């Protein structure tokens, strides 16, 4: 069992590329992943059936299992307070995160960074590391699996970088 503190990672799924957040996942310092389906607000109406086909989250699932935006925002703040959370697409994830917090009437109490700042480059190994991380995490386009991928990518890349730097 690992005892190292890991960075926090975040990923959103959305109703469309220009739409609203429908699912968010984060990882904690021990590498565990938490996720929430997000109940839409009456202002959020944009929906893409093509994007739904990618992530498999229906409007019915959100209505049935979604958590109110205020509850999600408060839980994100509690888990990530005053820290930095890393995303592989902070421009999109940041936009959806701001939408969530605005709809919740809450202030975001954490910052976002790009995962590329954390993942060491391991010459000759990057493609293999990415493939192994994806295999461990499962198929993309669900927030929890995409966060699990980032956790595994970080672990595998930092382990490989340590091995390369050992004499």
Secondary structure, 3 states (H helix, E strand, C coil): CCCCCCCEEEEEEECCCCCCEEEEEEECCCCCEEEEEECCCCCCCCCCHHHHHHHCCCHHHHHHHCECHHHHHHHHHHHHCCCEEEECCHHHHHHHHHHHHHHHCCCCCCEEEEHHHCCCCCCCCHHHHHHHHHHHHCCCCCHHHHHHHHHHHHHHHHHHHHHHHCC
